[in-house]
Amino acid sequence: MQKPNKLLIVDDEKDIRNLMQEIFEEEGYQVETAANGVQARTAWRKRLPDVVFLDVWMPDIDGISLLKEMQKEHVLDHAKVIMMSGHGTIETAIEATKLGAYDFLEKPLSLAKLIVTAERAIEHGRLHQENRQLKQNQPDQVLPVGKSKMMVQLRETIERLSKFTMPILITGESGSGRRHLAKALHKTGIRKEFSLIEISAVDLNRYVLEEGFHQLNNLIREVDNGTLVVTHLEQLSAESQHVLADLIQYQRYQPHASLEEVILDIRIIGLSKGALEHHVLHGEFREDLYQRLKVMPIDIPALRQHTEDIPELVEYFVEYFVTREGLEYRHFSVPAQNALRQYGWAGNLKELQNLIQRLLILGSGDVTDAEIKNALIKTVNTAESTPAIDTSVLLKEAKERLEASYFSQLLRETGGNVSETAKRSGIDRTNLYRKLKTLGIDPKNPI
């Protein structure tokens, strides 16, 4: 006989707790209640629940803070949390979902919806556990997704290059999947059992300075026999270009004049938006290094050039968010997929991925073409709302406004992920925090 599922109801309103307890006990659940954060901690530590109904606003501690505690204590590995609020906002719902909440219900609560939501959460938890077990025996999808001629040729190129170890230059627009392709080249190649390490040009520039040579020395030794991916090649300093040229041509590195030269076996993969030739012509990038990198160049097509792959990409991203982040599965109708194919995708795969994540977080049931069109209209309106440059102000102020627009847009595209924003902008994360503070931008809520 199957054991009854365990519920924990956390709410400071006694009438709500008692009513919910009565309803769920009649449905055969084991129910614990808590009137505040202290009681809630005691309850989940004493007996791990399957589902937690958690009020956002309580006198001693708010529900978001409690959710963070459950996340740290790995309660969310086993329990589904359903947030409740009488005056919640979209921002609160998004924050809760990012922290691992399964759903967000508004008060006054619908009793029928309470029961249905609990049933779905329990079923989702069961499927998530099964998927997690299956995932342990399945390799990650590393090859480009899609049936178009371009993606077929890209996969064939990766297969051919997997047999060799020459340097590779990967170019493509922002969000087109350059890092993913670099990972695919490593994972399918003869060095796959060794390290794959990525470093941005900004970090490499910092490491080649005298005070950073220890970090670079450790990194280089760690990647021996593996693959080193250098992003934003166009931002490499002259000193960093010299280090990279030595690594490619001579497979050697001397971290400091006082230290011995290190002999290595490393594959170099460089990533760029495609402006390297311009930098070479202007004397900003070494021509010999450029020629060695582009022996085998790979240019990733923009998503707008192969929109026929969108159905497969949607399937891939939905599966990713369902199995990796525990989001609820949603089916994309054929009209919805057609609406996606008709969009321009200036942000490429990254923009599509972020859109799908938002749709899974904020909606339920089948995704319709109307929902897609509304989401895309909001995206376009956000981009068009970026203020034009005011030439009546001084250059310094104009630059600050442009930087604010740039970082706000980048943070929206990365879902507020500062580390990813730092990588894509090519600046150090510490400097990025400082820059955002100066510009008055909240990473969690970029306007």
C-alpha positions in Angstrom: 0.0 0.0 0.0 1.3 3.4 -1.0 2.3 5.7 1.9 0.3 9.0 2.1 2.1 12.1 0.8 3.3 14.6 3.4 2.4 18.3 3.3 3.7 21.2 5.3 1.5 24.3 5.4 3.3 27.5 6.6 1.1 30.5 7.1 0.7 33.0 10.0 -3.2 33.1 9.5 -4.7 30.4 11.7 -7.9 30.2 9.8 -6.1 29.5 6.5 -3.9 26.8 8.1 -6.8 25.0 9.7 -8.9 25.1 6.5 -6.1 23.8 4.3 -5.3 21.1 6.9 -8.9 19.9 7.0 -9.1 19.8 3.2 -5.9 17.9 2.6 -6.5 15.4 5.4 -9.8 14.6 3.9 -7.9 13.9 0.6 -5.6 11.4 2.5 -2.5 13.6 3.0 -0.4 13.7 6.2 -0.4 17.4 7.1 1.9 19.4 9.4 1.3 23.2 10.0 3.5 26.0 11.0 2.6 29.6 12.0 6.0 31.1 11.5 9.6 30.5 10.3 10.8 28.9 13.5 8.0 26.3 13.5 8.6 25.7 9.7 12.3 25.0 10.2 11.5 22.5 13.0 8.8 20.8 10.9 10.9 20.2 7.7 14.0 19.2 9.7 11.9 16.7 11.7 10.1 15.2 8.8 10.9 16.0 5.1 7.6 16.9 3.3 6.7 16.1 -0.2 5.0 19.5 -0.7 5.3 22.8 1.2 2.7 25.5 1.0 4.6 28.6 2.0 3.2 32.1 2.7 5.3 35.0 1.3 4.5 37.5 4.0 4.9 36.5 7.7 5.7 38.6 10.8 9.0 36.9 11.7 10.6 36.1 8.4 9.4 36.3 4.8 8.7 33.3 2.6 11.5 34.1 0.1 14.1 34.0 2.9 12.7 30.7 4.1 12.8 29.3 0.6 16.5 30.3 0.4 17.1 28.4 3.7 15.4 25.3 2.2 17.5 25.6 -0.8 20.7 25.7 1.2 19.6 22.7 3.3 18.8 20.8 0.1 15.1 20.4 1.1 14.2 21.3 -2.5 16.0 18.2 -3.7 13.0 16.2 -2.4 10.1 18.7 -1.7 8.1 21.0 -4.0 7.4 24.4 -2.6 4.2 26.3 -3.6 4.4 30.0 -2.6 1.2 31.8 -1.5 0.5 35.6 -1.3 -2.3 38.0 -1.1 -0.4 40.8 -2.7 2.4 39.2 -4.7 4.1 40.6 -7.8 5.5 39.1 -11.0 8.9 40.0 -9.7 8.3 38.0 -6.5 7.0 35.1 -8.4 10.0 35.1 -10.8 12.4 35.3 -7.9 10.7 32.4 -6.0 10.8 30.3 -9.2 14.5 31.0 -9.8 15.1 29.9 -6.2 13.4 26.6 -6.8 9.7 27.2 -6.0 7.3 24.9 -8.0 4.4 27.3 -8.3 3.0 30.6 -7.0 -0.7 31.0 -5.9 -2.5 34.2 -5.2 -4.9 34.6 -2.3 -7.8 34.3 -1.8 -7.0 30.6 -2.5 -9.2 28.4 -4.7 -9.7 25.2 -2.8 -10.0 23.1 -6.0 -6.8 24.7 -7.3 -5.0 23.9 -4.1 -5.7 20.2 -4.5 -4.9 20.1 -8.2 -1.6 22.0 -7.6 -0.6 19.7 -4.8 -1.3 16.7 -7.0 0.7 18.1 -9.9 3.6 19.0 -7.6 3.8 15.5 -6.3 3.6 14.0 -9.8 6.2 16.5 -11.0 8.5 15.5 -8.1 8.1 11.8 -8.9 9.0 12.4 -12.6 11.9 14.7 -11.6 13.3 12.0 -9.4 13.0 9.5 -12.3 14.6 11.9 -14.8 17.4 12.6 -12.4 18.2 8.9 -12.2 18.0 8.4 -15.9 20.2 11.5 -16.5 23.0 9.9 -14.6 23.3 7.3 -17.3 22.8 9.7 -20.2 25.6 11.9 -21.8 25.0 15.6 -22.2 23.8 16.9 -25.6 26.9 18.7 -26.9 26.5 18.6 -30.7 24.5 21.4 -32.4 20.7 20.8 -32.5 18.7 20.9 -35.7 18.0 19.1 -39.0 18.9 22.0 -41.3 21.7 21.7 -43.8 23.7 24.2 -41.8 23.5 22.2 -38.6 24.2 19.0 -40.4 27.4 20.5 -41.9 28.3 21.9 -38.5 28.1 18.5 -36.9 30.1 17.0 -39.7 32.8 19.6 -39.2 33.0 18.8 -35.5 33.3 15.1 -36.3 36.2 15.7 -38.7 38.0 18.1 -36.3 37.6 15.7 -33.4 40.5 13.6 -34.9 42.9 16.5 -34.8 44.3 19.0 -32.3 45.1 22.1 -34.3 44.0 25.5 -33.0 40.4 26.5 -33.9 38.8 29.9 -34.3 35.1 30.1 -33.7 33.2 33.2 -34.7 29.6 34.1 -34.5 27.1 36.7 -33.2 26.4 37.1 -29.5 24.2 34.2 -28.2 24.9 32.0 -31.3 26.5 29.2 -29.2 30.2 29.7 -29.6 30.9 28.3 -26.1 28.7 25.3 -26.7 30.5 24.5 -29.9 33.9 24.7 -28.2 32.6 22.3 -25.6 31.4 20.0 -28.4 34.8 20.0 -30.0 36.4 19.0 -26.8 33.9 16.4 -25.7 34.0 14.6 -29.0 37.8 14.8 -29.5 40.8 12.8 -28.3 41.4 15.1 -25.3 37.9 14.6 -23.8 39.3 12.8 -20.8 41.3 15.8 -19.8 40.4 19.3 -18.7 38.4 21.9 -20.6 39.1 25.3 -19.2 37.6 28.6 -20.4 39.1 32.0 -19.7 38.1 35.4 -21.0 40.5 37.8 -22.6 40.0 40.2 -19.7 41.0 37.6 -17.1 44.0 36.5 -19.2 45.1 40.1 -19.5 45.0 40.4 -15.7 46.8 37.1 -15.2 49.8 37.9 -17.4 50.6 40.9 -15.2 53.3 40.1 -12.7 50.9 39.9 -9.7 48.7 37.4 -11.5 51.3 35.0 -13.0 50.7 32.4 -10.2 47.0 32.0 -11.2 47.9 31.7 -14.8 50.6 29.2 -14.1 48.2 27.0 -12.1 45.6 27.3 -14.9 48.0 26.4 -17.6 49.3 23.4 -15.7 45.7 22.2 -15.0 44.8 22.3 -18.7 47.9 20.3 -19.9 46.7 17.6 -22.3 43.3 19.3 -22.5 41.7 22.3 -24.2 42.0 26.0 -23.4 39.1 28.1 -24.6 39.9 31.9 -24.8 36.8 34.1 -25.2 36.6 37.6 -26.6 39.9 37.3 -28.5 39.6 40.9 -29.8 40.1 42.2 -26.3 43.5 40.5 -25.7 46.4 42.8 -24.7 49.7 42.6 -26.5 51.2 40.7 -23.6 48.4 38.1 -23.7 48.7 37.7 -27.4 52.4 36.9 -26.9 51.5 34.2 -24.3 48.9 32.7 -26.6 51.2 32.8 -29.6 53.9 30.9 -27.6 51.3 28.3 -26.5 50.1 27.7 -30.0 53.5 27.7 -31.8 55.9 26.2 -29.3 53.5 24.6 -26.7 55.4 26.3 -24.0 54.9 28.9 -21.3 57.2 30.8 -19.0 55.2 32.3 -16.1 57.9 34.6 -14.9 61.5 35.4 -15.8 62.7 33.8 -12.6 60.9 30.5 -13.2 61.6 27.7 -15.6 59.8 27.3 -18.9 56.9 24.9 -18.9 56.5 22.5 -21.8 52.8 21.7 -22.4 50.4 19.9 -24.7 47.3 22.1 -25.1 44.7 22.6 -27.7 43.6 26.3 -28.1 40.1 27.3 -29.2 39.6 31.0 -29.6 36.1 32.7 -29.6 35.3 36.0 -31.3 32.4 37.9 -32.6 34.3 38.1 -36.0 36.0 41.4 -35.8 39.6 40.1 -35.6 40.5 40.9 -39.2 39.6 44.6 -38.5 41.9 44.5 -35.4 44.7 43.0 -37.4 44.4 45.7 -40.1 44.6 48.4 -37.4 47.6 46.8 -35.7 45.7 45.9 -32.6 46.0 42.1 -33.1 49.1 40.1 -34.1 48.7 38.9 -37.7 50.9 35.8 -37.1 48.6 34.8 -34.2 45.5 35.5 -36.3 46.8 33.3 -39.2 47.6 30.4 -36.8 44.1 30.6 -35.2 42.2 30.7 -38.5 43.8 27.6 -40.0 40.5 26.0 -39.3 37.8 28.7 -38.7 34.2 27.9 -37.9 31.6 30.5 -38.3 28.3 29.8 -36.5 25.3 30.9 -38.4 22.8 33.3 -36.8 19.5 31.7 -35.7 17.6 33.8 -38.3 19.5 31.8 -41.0 18.2 28.4 -39.9 14.8 29.0 -38.3 13.6 25.6 -39.6 15.6 24.2 -36.6 13.4 26.0 -34.1 11.1 23.0 -33.4 14.1 20.9 -32.4 15.6 23.7 -30.4 12.4 24.3 -28.5 12.2 20.6 -27.7 15.8 20.6 -26.5 15.4 23.7 -24.3 12.1 22.6 -22.8 13.7 19.2 -21.9 16.7 20.9 -20.4 14.7 23.2 -18.1 12.4 20.4 -17.1 15.1 17.9 -16.3 17.8 20.2 -15.0 15.9 23.0 -13.3 12.6 21.2 -12.4 10.3 23.5 -14.3 6.9 22.2 -15.4 6.7 20.8 -18.9 4.7 22.8 -21.5 3.9 21.7 -25.0 4.5 24.3 -27.8 1.7 24.1 -30.4 2.5 24.2 -34.1 1.2 27.7 -34.5 3.4 28.7 -31.5 6.4 27.2 -33.2 5.5 29.0 -36.4 5.3 32.3 -34.5 8.8 31.7 -33.2 10.1 30.9 -36.7 8.8 34.3 -38.0 10.8 36.3 -35.4 14.2 37.9 -36.1 16.2 36.6 -33.1 18.8 39.3 -32.7 20.0 37.5 -29.6 20.1 34.1 -31.3 20.0 30.9 -29.3 20.4 32.7 -26.0 17.4 34.9 -26.6 15.3 31.8 -27.6 16.5 29.9 -24.5 15.6 32.9 -22.2 12.2 33.2 -23.8 11.4 29.5 -23.3 12.6 29.7 -19.7 10.2 32.7 -19.0 7.3 30.9 -20.7 7.8 27.8 -18.5 8.1 29.9 -15.4 5.2 32.2 -15.9 2.6 29.9 -17.6 1.0 26.5 -17.6 -0.7 24.3 -20.2 0.0 24.4 -23.9 2.0 27.4 -25.2 -0.1 29.1 -27.9 0.8 31.4 -30.7 -1.0 34.3 -29.0 1.2 33.8 -25.9 4.3 33.7 -28.0 3.3 36.9 -29.9 2.6 38.8 -26.6 6.0 37.7 -25.2 7.8 38.8 -28.3 6.0 42.1 -28.4 7.2 42.8 -24.9 10.7 41.9 -25.9 10.6 44.2 -28.9 9.0 47.0 -26.9 11.8 46.7 -24.2 14.5 46.9 -26.9 12.7 49.9 -28.6 12.3 51.7 -25.3 16.1 52.1 -25.0 16.6 55.9 -25.0 18.3 57.5 -28.0 21.6 59.2 -27.4 21.2 62.8 -26.5 23.8 64.9 -28.3 23.0 67.9 -26.1 25.0 66.4 -23.2 28.7 66.1 -22.7 30.4 63.0 -24.0 31.0 61.5 -20.5 27.3 61.6 -19.7 26.4 60.2 -23.1 28.8 57.3 -22.6 27.3 56.6 -19.1 23.8 56.4 -20.6 24.9 54.1 -23.3 26.7 51.9 -20.8 23.6 51.8 -18.6 21.4 50.7 -21.6 24.0 48.1 -22.7 24.4 46.5 -19.2 20.6 46.6 -18.5 19.9 44.8 -21.8 22.6 42.2 -21.2 21.3 41.5 -17.7 17.8 41.0 -19.1 19.2 38.6 -21.7 21.1 36.6 -19.0 18.2 36.6 -16.5 20.2 38.7 -14.0 23.2 36.3 -14.1 26.2 38.6 -13.2 28.8 36.0 -14.0 27.4 35.4 -17.5 27.0 39.1 -18.0 30.7 39.6 -17.1 31.7 36.9 -19.6 29.6 38.3 -22.4 30.7 41.9 -21.8 34.3 40.9 -21.4 35.0 42.6 -18.1 35.9 41.2 -14.7 33.0 40.4 -12.4 34.3 42.6 -9.6 34.6 45.5 -12.0 31.2 44.8 -13.3 29.6 45.0 -9.8 31.4 48.3 -9.3 30.2 49.6 -12.7 26.6 48.5 -12.0 26.7 50.3 -8.7 28.1 53.5 -10.3 25.3 53.3 -13.0 22.6 52.6 -10.4 21.6 49.3 -11.9 20.1 46.5 -9.8 21.3 43.2 -11.4 18.1 41.4 -10.2 15.9 44.1 -11.6 17.5 45.9 -14.6 15.2 48.5 -15.9 
